[in-house]
Amino acid sequence: MSDTAASNQTHSKLGDETFMTADDLKAYMQEVEQSKLSKELAAMDRADKAREELVKTLSQPVNLTPERLHEISTNLQTKMRLAAQRGETEIMVMRFPNTLCTDKGRAINNAEEGWPDTLTGRPRQAYELWRDHLRPGHYKLKAMVIDWPNGMPGDIGFFLSWA
């Protein structure tokens, strides 16, 4: 058998569905990458929609009936007791998007004196609950930016401490 015939025979064996040509493999890799990007974009879109819903929900104050206040208080006491059993002196009691601050968290990030005045919706209510019910018991509330997407301030966390 000549070299050309052997080469053609090898090519036909390598060119069947068992083996891909380099071009086929490149095209396959592009399809896989495109699929990954599509899934990532879809996931990002779902995350953006969920975040919008969260902001919408947290923008609306909760009706603080005596029953609701009792429920919040009981839940918080349980979390604080569990943290104390683990030897911790602080827990995060709330996380929310910085868009619930009128300045997108700038005053919190810079620890400015009037930062509570920038709060809206449920974060404002949470601050007021601390101010009116927990501060007299010597609990401290710390607010800080807790994530930095693309180097910009992101979510805000409220931390209750008893140290």
CORNORVEN-V353754 format. One record per run of one state. SS is the DSSP state (A for helix, B for strand, O for the rest). FROM is the first residue (numbers start at 1). TO is the last residue. If there is no record, write none. Layout:
ss=SS from=FROM to=TO
ss=SS from=FROM to=TO
//
This chain:
ss=O from=1 to=2
ss=A from=3 to=14
ss=O from=15 to=21
ss=A from=22 to=59
ss=O from=60 to=65
ss=A from=66 to=85
ss=O from=86 to=89
ss=B from=90 to=96
ss=O from=97 to=97
ss=A from=98 to=100
ss=B from=101 to=101
ss=O from=102 to=105
ss=A from=106 to=109
ss=O from=110 to=114
ss=A from=115 to=118
ss=B from=119 to=119
ss=O from=120 to=120
ss=A from=121 to=137
ss=O from=138 to=139
ss=B from=140 to=145
ss=O from=146 to=148
ss=A from=149 to=151
ss=O from=152 to=155
ss=B from=156 to=161
ss=O from=162 to=163
//
